Amino acid sequence: MSNSPIKLLLVEDEDDFRETSARWMERKGHDVSAAASGAEALELCAQDSFDVAVFDMNMPGMSGMELLQRVQQDKIEMEVIILTGQGTIESAVSAMKLGACDFLTKPCSLGDLEHHCMLARDRGRLRRENKQLKAIISRSRPALELVGESPSMRQVVKMVHKVAPTDKPVLIQGESGTGKEVVARAIQQNSRLSDRPFVTINCAALPEQLVESELFGHQRGSFTGATSDKPGLFEIADGGTLFIDEIGELPLSLQPKLLRVLEDGSMRRIGSHKERFVNVRIIAATNRDLAKEVESGNFREDLFYRVNVLSLQLPPLRERSGDVDRLVDHYLPVPWHVDQTARDALNRYPWPGNVRQLINVIQRATILADGHDVTLDDLPSEIADCADGDAPRHPSDRGGNADSSESDHGDAAFKPESLKLDDIAKAHVMYVLAKENGNKAKAARVLGIHRRKLYRLLERFNGSEAEAPLSAVE
Ligand SMILES: Nc1ncnc2c1ncn2[C@@H]1O[C@H](COP(=O)(O)OP(=O)(O)OP(=O)(O)O)[C@@H](O)[C@H]1O
């Protein structure tokens, strides 16, 4: 508790008590203004601001309770303590419901009065700090802009505004990079929980055994490495929104636990018997067809119905007419410019990695281009190839046939033996991903690897961005 002086407003009609308390508090170093009635107190509030006010409940004219109501109506910021006589505890409780922070029963010692005023002052300070921090956080949050004017994107924006005000779970489906997380944030920012936590978890990016501990937390000693108690993301997001990305990857063994928390808000940390209750709005996303996952037994039907109360389908970028140009203009820094042939290629390309891929292609082009003009030469070859209407090809086609590789790429010096194994792996993974329209689950199946392995490979390839043929796909 801080010892700094309190700016105090003392409102009490009994002259003796008012004067004695004011003198005592002043002797203790506090800055006291005293009023003998509610009307006088309101006049003082109009001229000055106070940390704490003490209102006597029973005053002739305006009672302490009426004064409190006026203070609330006029949004006067200060902590109010109510002074009551013996046997009027119920009215003290009603005063606290109205916004008083504390009450004291008369007769009370002057030491008690000072102690309660100091507690109230500290509480007020914390409240103000909390408000300031929230304001700072919301201002430092990047402005969310869902770029796109195509009919399908307009429909998405309409849905965002429809589902946002409800507290119901939302399922967002769409290919990788279509903007599922951006849409989830837009829903949260347009909801009544916009100033509450927005917590995210990606079920595919975490090893299976970590997902449970991340979501539900654990008790110290519940497994090797659990050296301290840890709250899970459900507890951290309590009162706010939890975005569960790649929910289709949630291990079957964990699905009943998620179902339970969705049904009645109850959950237990790993290794703990204590039941906890949370109130969290769930927004989930997947690039799998969850209904099919239910049919094939990978996803529980009851959980599917729970998360799929409201659903939103994000169209792939290739189906958003005109949006490629809009996104290019949005992400291209001033004073950069894209020439028409490059623009045609960008518009023809099918964008298997969707908006994320487009952003990376633009960033990469601004690094490679001369001056401020992006031309076909600054685009990855599979995109540049689309300028004349060609479909994208497997990068390793370059080495398959000397003649065709020369005519396709004009690269007579190309030598397959000069390729590094990692380059070939990257090219092949990106090719398969492009063929599967960015669907990582399908791509992983074609490649014969687990989806988590594919994530790790993509992360690695993203580290060597500038060389990646489809470097944007995460
Ligand atoms: N409509 C849009 N307007 C502007 N930027 C967008 C839009 N859609 C997506 N983006 C940007 O594209 C990138 C990828 O978006 P996001 O992470 O939301 O995709 P996702 O569908 O959640 O991908 P994944 O399935 O791989 O998790 C982000 O940088 C995001 O800001």
Ligand as a Chemical Component Dictionary entry (heavy atoms), coordinates in Angstrom:
data_LIG
# 
_chem_comp.id                   LIG 
_chem_comp.type                 NON-POLYMER 
_chem_comp.pdbx_formal_charge   0 
_chem_comp.three_letter_code    LIG 
# 
loop_
_chem_comp_atom.comp_id 
_chem_comp_atom.atom_id 
_chem_comp_atom.alt_atom_id 
_chem_comp_atom.type_symbol 
_chem_comp_atom.charge 
_chem_comp_atom.model_Cartn_x 
_chem_comp_atom.model_Cartn_y 
_chem_comp_atom.model_Cartn_z 
_chem_comp_atom.pdbx_ordinal 
LIG N1  N1  N 0 -8.619 -10.375 -47.047 1  
LIG C1  C1  C 0 -7.386 -10.097 -46.627 2  
LIG N2  N2  N 0 -6.933 -8.825  -46.656 3  
LIG C2  C2  C 0 -5.684 -8.534  -46.264 4  
LIG N3  N3  N 0 -4.809 -9.434  -45.808 5  
LIG C3  C3  C 0 -5.201 -10.717 -45.737 6  
LIG C4  C4  C 0 -6.515 -11.116 -46.150 7  
LIG N4  N4  N 0 -6.625 -12.454 -45.993 8  
LIG C5  C5  C 0 -5.443 -12.877 -45.506 9  
LIG N5  N5  N 0 -4.587 -11.845 -45.349 10 
LIG C6  C6  C 0 -3.191 -11.938 -44.887 11 
LIG O1  O1  O 0 -2.694 -13.183 -45.372 12 
LIG C7  C7  C 0 -1.882 -13.830 -44.398 13 
LIG C8  C8  C 0 -2.461 -15.205 -44.098 14 
LIG O2  O2  O 0 -3.717 -15.037 -43.467 15 
LIG P1  P1  P 0 -4.192 -16.026 -42.294 16 
LIG O3  O3  O 0 -3.045 -16.405 -41.421 17 
LIG O4  O4  O 0 -5.374 -15.407 -41.661 18 
LIG O5  O5  O 0 -4.606 -17.299 -43.155 19 
LIG P2  P2  P 0 -5.151 -18.721 -42.666 20 
LIG O6  O6  O 0 -6.271 -19.094 -43.556 21 
LIG O7  O7  O 0 -5.445 -18.646 -41.191 22 
LIG O8  O8  O 0 -3.906 -19.663 -42.936 23 
LIG P3  P3  P 0 -3.561 -21.132 -42.292 24 
LIG O9  O9  O 0 -4.697 -22.040 -42.650 25 
LIG O10 O10 O 0 -2.314 -21.529 -42.993 26 
LIG O11 O11 O 0 -3.398 -20.919 -40.827 27 
LIG C9  C9  C 0 -1.830 -12.899 -43.208 28 
LIG O12 O12 O 0 -0.675 -12.113 -43.312 29 
LIG C10 C10 C 0 -3.064 -12.035 -43.363 30 
LIG O13 O13 O 0 -2.890 -10.757 -42.797 31 
# 
loop_
_chem_comp_bond.comp_id 
_chem_comp_bond.atom_id_1 
_chem_comp_bond.atom_id_2 
_chem_comp_bond.value_order 
_chem_comp_bond.pdbx_ordinal 
LIG N1  C1  SING 1  
LIG C1  N2  SING 2  
LIG C1  C4  DOUB 3  
LIG N2  C2  DOUB 4  
LIG C2  N3  SING 5  
LIG N3  C3  DOUB 6  
LIG C3  C4  SING 7  
LIG C3  N5  SING 8  
LIG C4  N4  SING 9  
LIG N4  C5  DOUB 10 
LIG C5  N5  SING 11 
LIG N5  C6  SING 12 
LIG C6  O1  SING 13 
LIG C6  C10 SING 14 
LIG O1  C7  SING 15 
LIG C7  C8  SING 16 
LIG C7  C9  SING 17 
LIG C8  O2  SING 18 
LIG O2  P1  SING 19 
LIG P1  O3  DOUB 20 
LIG P1  O4  SING 21 
LIG P1  O5  SING 22 
LIG O5  P2  SING 23 
LIG P2  O6  DOUB 24 
LIG P2  O7  SING 25 
LIG P2  O8  SING 26 
LIG O8  P3  SING 27 
LIG P3  O9  DOUB 28 
LIG P3  O10 SING 29 
LIG P3  O11 SING 30 
LIG C9  O12 SING 31 
LIG C9  C10 SING 32 
LIG C10 O13 SING 33 
# 
